[in-house]
Amino acid sequence: AGLMSEHFDVVLDPQLRAGADAYARTVLGYLEQARSTVASRLGEAPSEQMGVVFYGRASYDKAHQKRFSFRTVGFFDGRIHVVSAAHPAEELRALLFHEYVHAVFRERTGSDRPYWWNEGLAELNERISRGRPGLTRSERSSLWRRIEADDWIPLRRLAPSFSGLDDGDARAAYLEAAAAASWIEQRTTATQRSQLLARLGEGLRDDEAFLDVLGLDTAAIDAAVRAWIRSEFRATAPAARAPSL
């Protein structure tokens, strides 16, 4: 069962086909909201109709669990694939915002790289859909602790993919990616972010594209993001104990 609109072609797996028309109309509304939001923030919208496949959890795991080293709820491979409850609600809306960003990124650049920026953009837009843009203070504190413990995962390591990470490191990688994307967003316009996507689509390497638009390569962005996070918590860090005389 499915429903087609100007911008989307929705397909439902058998677990979700009860009340299919009403379901499809609801999720098409979510997808149109995602399209509008991402267009305003990235200056980009897909030029062709996009396929979106919705699964119950069991069907999704059976079809796709071998793709990833950690548990996922969605991905993009030319179509958006997402896990859904029988009755769509805000959680699904947020997931669609996330996966829609991946679709735009892939169409514009021809790849998923750099994966940390791709995931960071998706995380930020998912948060916007929930009405809470950016990272929370507790999330930033978590990243600060990883920096201080020398457990920060370099952005260069996260550029190809997040594959091979265990659940704990994967959670940290998503937070790092969101922090880095937020840092970039605060220093660029939607036009500049669109230019970054265009440079990547022209075949420039990650560093070449970032240098062209931001004047910084990946290592410099990584260092700047860590310094930005450290600056928030430096004043609250325990003072070093004076040596006893």
N, C-alpha and C positions, 0 to 999 in steps of 0.2 A: 504494500500500500504506500501511496505517496501523494505529494501535492507539488505542483510546479508554479513558480512565479517568475516575474521578469528576471530576478537576480539569483534565484535558488531553485534547486531540484531536490526535494526532501524524500528520502527513502526510509521506511520503518521496517525493522526486523519483526518476525512473527510475535515476539513477546510483547510488542507495543501496539499491536494493530486494533485493539479494542478502542472504539471511539477515535479511529484514525484521523478523520477529517478535522475534528475539533483539536486534536493534538497537533496536527500539522499546521493548522492556522496559528496556534499559539507560538510554536517554535519559529515559524516564518516571521512573526512579529519580533521575536527576540533577535533573529538574524538581521532584520532590517535595522534594528537599533544598533547592533554591532557595526553594521556597514556605515551608518551615519557617523557614529562616534569615531571610528578608526579613520574615516576619510578626513574628518576635521583635525585629527591629531597627527596623521602621517601624510596628508595630502594625496592619498592614494585610494583607489577602489578598483576591484577586478574588472577587467574589460569584458569578461564572458560570464555566463551563468555558472554558478558553483554547485556541485553536488554535495549533499550532507546526508550521512547515514547515521541513524540512531539505533542503539542496541540496548537491550536489557543487559545487566551485569554478566549473567552466565553466558549469554551469546557472545559478548565482547571478549571475555576471557578465553572462551573456546577458540575464537577466530584469531586473536591477536596477542595472547599473553607471551608468546615466544619472541616477540619483537623487541622487548625491553628487559633490562636487568632489574628494574624496579616496577612496582605496580603503577599503572597509568589509568586515566579515565578518558583519554582522547588523543588523537594525533591527526596529522594531515599528510596525505600521500597523493595529492591531486584531487581528492575529495576529503571533506572533514568527516571523521569518524568519532562519535562520542557515546559514552554510557549515559543512559537516562532512566529516571524513575518512570513509572506508568503515567504519573500526572506531572507534567513539566512545571517547574517553579524556579525561584531565584537562583538556586544552585546551578541548574542547567543553563540559565541565562548567562551567568558568569563564565561557565565553561565554554559556551559558544563565542563569547567575546574573545576569550583566550585563543581558541583554535582558529577563529576568523583572522586574527593577526598573523598566525602562521601561514594561512592561505595567501594573504596579501603579500607577505614577505617572500614566499616562494615564487609567486607569479612575477613579482617585480625584479627579484634578483636571480631567479633560476636555481636557487639552492637554499639550504637552511643555515648557511654560515655567514657571519660568525654566530654560532649557536647561542652564545651567551647573550648577544644583543637581541636576537630573535626571541628567545625565551623571556628576556627582560621586558621587552615591549609587550609581549603577551600577558605577562604577570601584571604589569601596570594597568593595562586596559581591563583585565579581569577585575582588578581592585576598583577601578572607576565604575564598573557595572554594579558593584556592591555599595557604592557611595563612600568609599574610603580609599582615596588615592594615596599612593606612596606606601612606604614601610612604616610600621608602628615603631615606637621607641624600643619596645622589648625585642623586636626583630633586629633593629640596628644594634642593640646591646649584644645580641647573640653573635652578630657578625664581628663586633669589636672584640668579644672574647676569643673568637677564632683567630683574629689577627694577632692578638696578644699571645696566644698559645702557638703561633706559627702554624695554624691549621687552615689558613686561607688558601683556597684553591685558585691558582693563577688563572686569569681570564684566558691566557693562551691555551691552557689545558682544556678549557671549556669551549674553545672556538669550534672544534670539529663536531662535538656532540657531548651529551652527558652519559653516554654509554659506559658501562663498567663501574659506575658509581653504586655504592650500596644505598639503602634508603636514607641513612643519616646524612651522607655526603650529598646525595641528590637534593635533599631539602635545603642544605646549605647552598648548593649551587644555584637553586632557584632564587634564593634570597640575594646572593651575590649578583646574579644577573639583573634582578629588579633594581638593586642599588645602583649598579653601573648604568642601566638604562635611565634611571631617574636622574643621575648625575648628568648624563648627556642631554636629557630633555630640558633640564634647568638652564642649559647653556646654548640651546639651539632653538630655532623656529621650526614650525611644521615644514616649511619650504626646505630648510637645511636637512631635515630628516628625510624628506623625499629625495633630496640630492644624494644623500648617503646611499639610499636604496638604489638609485639610478647608477651611481658609480659602481656598486657591487654588481649590478646587472650588466654593466659594460665589460665585466671581466676583471676589474681591478681586484688585487688582493686586499684582504681586510685592512692591513696597515696602510696601503696606498689610499684606500677610500677614506679612512679616518684622517690621515694626514692632509688629504686634499680639502676636506670640509672642516675638520676640527683643528688641524695643525698638530695633532697628537697621534702617536701610534698606540697599539694595544697595551704595551708595557707602561707607557706614560698614563694612559687612562686608568689602568689597574692601580698604579701608584697614587694617582689623584683621588680615586674613589676610597682607597684605604686611608689616605690622609684626611679626607672629608669625614669619614666615620670616626676616626680617632679623635678629630677635633671636638666632636660632640661630647666625648666621654673623658677627655684628658683631665678636665677640672674635677671630675668625680672619682678619679682613680685614687686609691690609697697612697698617701704620701710615703716616700721612702723613710724608713726609720734611721734616725741619726746614729752614727757609730758611738758606742759607749766609750768614755774616756777612762 
